[in-house]
Amino acid sequence: MEVLFSLPILIIPFILPMIAGLMAKSYGRSFWTWFLIGVPLPLIANVILLCLPDRAQNHSKPVNKDKSSPGSLVWINPANEEDQLDFSKIA
């Protein structure tokens, strides 16, 4: 019976370090490094991770210069003025 009451005492202190490790993993950093930092400094490790840049994102995406490719936006100019939106009538 005492074992059931002692389990939360053993598990609860590792919740915030686990969150720090999972956040670090999703940001492209080492899970175990941030888990071990989060054991003595649980809240501070989470705040530091929120302030660090995301390594998981690839910021250098290739630019598609083809304007007719699927997924690219094309500006369509209406042929006559009646088809254009008049925002003065909305207000």
C-alpha positions as CSV (number, residue, x, y, z in Angstrom):
1,M,0.0,0.0,0.0
2,E,2.9,2.4,0.8
3,V,4.3,1.7,-2.7
4,L,1.2,3.2,-4.3
5,F,1.6,6.4,-2.3
6,S,5.3,6.6,-3.1
7,L,4.9,6.3,-6.9
8,P,3.6,9.8,-7.5
9,I,6.5,11.2,-5.4
10,L,9.0,9.4,-7.6
11,I,7.2,10.2,-10.9
12,I,6.1,13.9,-10.5
13,P,9.6,15.4,-10.3
14,F,10.4,13.9,-13.8
15,I,7.3,15.4,-15.6
16,L,8.9,18.8,-16.3
17,P,12.3,17.4,-17.4
18,M,10.4,15.0,-19.7
19,I,8.5,18.0,-21.2
20,A,11.9,19.8,-21.6
21,G,13.4,16.8,-23.4
22,L,10.4,16.4,-25.7
23,M,10.4,20.1,-26.5
24,A,14.2,19.9,-27.2
25,K,13.6,16.9,-29.5
26,S,10.9,18.7,-31.5
27,Y,13.3,21.8,-31.7
28,G,16.0,19.6,-33.2
29,R,18.1,19.3,-30.1
30,S,19.3,16.5,-27.9
31,F,16.6,14.9,-25.7
32,W,18.9,13.5,-23.1
33,T,20.9,16.7,-22.7
34,W,17.9,18.8,-22.0
35,F,16.3,16.1,-19.9
36,L,19.4,16.1,-17.6
37,I,19.4,19.9,-17.6
38,G,15.7,19.8,-16.7
39,V,16.2,17.6,-13.6
40,P,17.9,20.2,-11.4
41,L,16.3,23.2,-13.2
42,P,12.9,22.2,-14.5
43,L,11.2,25.5,-15.2
44,I,14.4,27.3,-16.3
45,A,15.2,24.6,-18.9
46,N,11.7,24.9,-20.4
47,V,11.9,28.7,-20.5
48,I,15.4,28.6,-22.1
49,L,14.1,26.1,-24.7
50,L,11.3,28.5,-25.6
51,C,13.8,31.3,-26.2
52,L,16.2,29.2,-28.4
53,P,15.8,29.1,-32.2
54,D,14.3,26.1,-33.8
55,R,16.9,23.8,-35.4
56,A,14.4,21.4,-36.8
57,Q,13.1,23.8,-39.5
58,N,14.9,24.0,-42.8
59,H,15.0,27.7,-43.5
60,S,16.6,27.3,-47.0
61,K,13.7,26.2,-49.1
62,P,14.2,26.1,-52.9
63,V,12.5,28.8,-54.7
64,N,10.3,27.7,-57.6
65,K,10.6,30.3,-60.4
66,D,8.0,28.7,-62.6
67,K,4.8,30.8,-62.2
68,S,2.5,28.2,-63.7
69,S,3.4,25.4,-61.4
70,P,0.6,23.9,-59.2
71,G,0.4,25.5,-55.8
72,S,1.6,28.9,-56.9
73,L,-0.7,31.8,-56.6
74,V,-1.6,33.7,-59.8
75,W,-3.1,37.1,-59.8
76,I,-6.2,37.3,-62.0
77,N,-7.2,40.7,-63.2
78,P,-10.9,40.9,-63.9
79,A,-11.7,42.0,-67.5
80,N,-14.3,44.7,-66.6
81,E,-14.7,46.9,-63.6
82,E,-18.1,45.4,-62.6
83,D,-16.3,42.2,-61.6
84,Q,-13.9,44.0,-59.2
85,L,-14.7,44.3,-55.5
86,D,-15.9,47.6,-54.2
87,F,-14.8,47.9,-50.5
88,S,-16.5,51.3,-50.1
89,K,-19.9,49.6,-50.2
90,I,-19.0,47.2,-47.3
91,A,-18.6,49.9,-44.6
